[in-house]
Structure formats: structure tokens, C-alpha cells
Amino acid sequence: MAAGAVHPFVGGGFGIGYGHASAGYYFQNAFLGDVAQVVAVGKPIAGVQLFTGVEFDLARGLYVSVMPKVIAVDGHPIGLDQRYLEFGVDGMVGWRF
């Protein structure tokens, strides 16, 4: 924790969730008939989160914060061809007590 009115911070995290993907089709033809199929796969997937930011004190206990964040999830280590990557900027108003 830095002293003064501005407080920079960094952090990270690790989480586990469940990834699910499915695809389906339906084919109808008067000569060939109807064909339908749905394929689905789902497995647990791990993800990481990295963030940094800065808090600005507005008054005693009251602050505002800006936090750029990256979340990455990759299912390749467990055999699932699924990836997710998110870049975001969070803003927050808080009260310290």
C-alpha cells in the first residue's frame, strides 16, 4: 500500500471453469430423407487473470479506481480446442473502512 492520495496496485489470479462447445445440423431432402446430428464436447478448463491499476483518494475512505485487466483461457492443455481472451478496463468507486 502506497502512502498519499494515489495507490498503484498489481495482481493476478487463477481459476477453473467448465468449457462447452456444440454444433449441429439438420438436412432435409425429399429424395434422401432427413438427417440430423448434434456434436457436443465439454471439459473443465483453467484460466489466468492479470491486472494492474491505480486508486485515487477523493476523501477520507472514498476512492475511485481504474483497472486494466486481461483474462486468458486456453483448453489446449486438456485436449479441448477452445480459447478465450478478454481485454477490459474496469472502473470502480469504493469506500474504505
N, C-alpha and C positions, 0 to 999 in steps of 0.2 A: 504494500500500500504506500503510495507516494504522498508526501505532505503537500499542502497547498490546495488550490482550487481545481487543479487538473490531475486526474488519476488515470494513467495508462494501464492497460492490462492485456494479457495474452492467456490463451487456454486451449484445451483440446478435450476430446472425448472419444470413446469407443462404444459402439452399440451393436446389438444383434436384432435383426428383424426377420420377417418372412417375405420372400420374393415369389410372386406368382405370375406366370405368363400363360396365355391361352390363345389359340387360333382355331377358327372353324370355317367350314364352307358348306354350302348346300347347292347341289346341282340337280336340275330337273329338266328332263328331255322326254318328249312323247315316245321316242323310239327306244331310248336306253333306260328310261325309268328315273327313279330318284336315288341320289347318292348324297349322303351327309356324313360329315366327320368332324369331331372336335378333339383337338390335341391340347393337353394342359400339362404343365410342369410347375412344381413349387418346391422350394427348399429354404432352409434358414440361410441368411446372408449377413455378413458382418459389414460394418461401416465405420468411418472415422469422421471426425469433425474438428476443424481447426478454426480458431477465431482470434481476433485482436480488437482492441477498441480503446476508447477514451471516455472517461466520465468527467463532466463539468459540474462543479458545485454551484447551485443557484442561490441557496440559502442554507441555514443550518439544517442538515438532514435531507434537504431536497436536492436532487441532481438530475441531469439529463445525460444520456449515454448514446454513443454511435458505435456500432459494432459490425464491421465487415466479416463475413463468415463463408467458409467453403465446407460443403458436405459431399463426401465421395463414398459410393457403394459399388462394389465390384463382386459379382458372383463367380468369376472365373476360377478362383482357388477351389471352389467346391463343385465345379463342373457345370455351372449354370451360365449360359451366355447372356448375361444381363448386366448392364451398367447404368449408374445414375450419378450425375454430377450437378450440384447446385451451387451457384454463387449468389449471395444475397447481402444486403445491408440492413441491419435491424436498428431501430431507434427505440429508446425507452426513456420514460420518466419514472423516477423512483424516489422512495423515502427511506432513509437510513435511520434505524432506531436501536 
